[in-house]
């Protein structure tokens, strides 16, 4: 074997992830193995994006994995770098994103005497990853194959590597290594398909609910075909936005496990879950007694309900074997449209003289059109954002729904803008969420990203304050003086506006569409009205 037949562990990891579709890497490097990885990526023509926080890097890697269909890669230093990244890694875990996070590690000799920054990093990561490794065994190439296979099998999720500089530079005989073929997920078996067909054809008024597993590959096309074959109302989860386009005649609104969808679903005699992962639903008991057909990549346990029939495996493969044998339902197009009108009316604000969150979203949607993707942060503003920003295709709207973490929208929107610069992205965030990741505006400026950040600046942790109001508690310190985010954004190298009324907001939106590089619109709002909206949605 010649030297050309050998690669370092770092080179092999980068090469295999590139073969799987890795487009770029993110993170805050340390002084150990991260240097080897970044240099290996440079030589493989994979760009490195320096983020300002490690958790942001993990979120950017997860978003990139969704949009590219390949894995994501983020890195950080050992100790504080890894603990800082933990929220982003947990988000990738519960939002089902195949991300590799690599931190520097402690050598075996160090573990015998080092206490500075030292803790059991593998133990920290095991509850929030699908696989962990130090790649220090006899066959690190096979360890990497196992890692890739594990994180990309449903339900997808992150893997963690604790990698020392010495291990990163260890040579492997890559020429003798052959990647394991990607295992295709089979459709459900014939007997289960037959039972599902009988269950559907016995129903007169089925309802389809599409979730995050319906986003990838051919799944969305299959779910749309199922909906059209049945002419049934179709609802989507937050993460499932775009599986059924908002303008589709069968679209009936959003499904969260809450109250607003019950007007539609209570009229059903069968609920068809198409790629729904229970991690997407709010923590409330399942309110329906009609049979459920659960079509999913895997049988999720625990779940909110026990299905009458389950089809587990390839979502598209299972649905394609159903559709030719199905009969149209008794639903009429006007009935379905009426349920969408009910949903939209429930999410609207009462008329007010000041700018409302619904108007912030609707005006932005009209001005930007359907071109940019939308990234949405956790918080009270997300109710309006997800309800009133239309989606035509999967991943038109990006949101953390499994972990539902704050500080998601800015890094996710930035990753989306880097993935598709011509299309760009809009990030809608609350003021609390933005303050947690404000430094990523510097990253956006450094990358000259086609990104517009819209801040719902209401001077409070609004979603938490809603819960305080429901508990009828006095003020508990959840408010603050509204910051001038526009001034901060200008200091970070972004173009920015601060607005408080519809006319100035429209002027800022129009200017943002014509501005190159990252923009921020700081919208000063009154938080009044969030409580009624949340009650409509969740009950």
C-alpha angles and dihedrals in degrees: 000000000000128000088257089063090060130078132180118250089251091052092047093049092050092045093052094046089049090052087053092053106271107165103180143345132234139198152080110289128222126204099266133055093348088073090055092049095048091048092047089050091050090054089048091052093248111138123228119221114204108218126194095230132031095226089055089052091054091049091049090050091050092050090048090052092053094048099040098040088227132094126288125227129202131165143192143166124277123270110009093020092059095044089050089053095050095094092052091047091049088050090054088049098052094033090053101239122155100230130157113211115193124191131179112263144210118255120233091252091052093052090063094063112004119104100156108108090343126142134134099283095181091054090052093052101041097083093052102039136062095221138014130192144162093205087224099122129105093272111034091166090063090045088056091050091051090049093051093046093048098049094045096050115093127302085041120212147148132297127206128215123191100201128182121204090246093054092045089057096044111118123240127191095244096171091067093049123094121192115240112249115256108260112235115222109240123223121248118284125268098258093053091048091053091050091049092051091052091048093051096044091050089058122086099188112029122172124208121215115191122201141179096292088062092064102074131078117331094340097099092051090050093049091050089050091051091050093049094046089055095035085221131153110265125204127186134208119237091265091041093063110136097025084102107025115238089238094052113116090232096052110115105171141269128327119209103152088261137106112281096068093050093086088066102033094047088065092057127099092195132029116207112199107202111193095332116159113202089225086077097063129087119250100269131115117266104265100198131090101187120103119278128214107203114203108181143139091249137006102262118217126224101030134172092242144017110244124227087224134005130204109193125185130042107017093204092043093052094046094047089058090052105047101070090057100048132107125216115260128239092252117120125215093241090053091053091047089051092057091051089051089051091052093048093047092050091053096047122103124237111256113277134175092235129066113280129207090247090056091047090057098039095048091049091049092051093047098046095036118201095314106097125056117240123231115195129200126215113265141083092297091065091075091065095036097054094039099049106030104088121226124202100178141019114289093020084121119041119198140152104239103154096055094013091208127182118232090047105110100064098049092039092049091047091052090049091051091051091047093053110015095177092054096040126181145257118218118202112196141163120240092250093053093046093052088058093059104019092132091069087076084074088053090051091050093046090051093043086228123192091235135134117196116202113196121203094211105191098143097241149074086258100182091050091044089054089059090049089053091050089052088050092232125155122251109302102185101272093134135079141177108284107256123225097244091171091062091048092048092053089052089053093053102264130123108245146179133193114211138173106176138050097254096052091042091054090050090052092048092051091048092048092056089058097043124097117222130018121335134188128202113197105204113194108212143174109237093216112122100038092102095059091046093052092047089053091051103040105018 
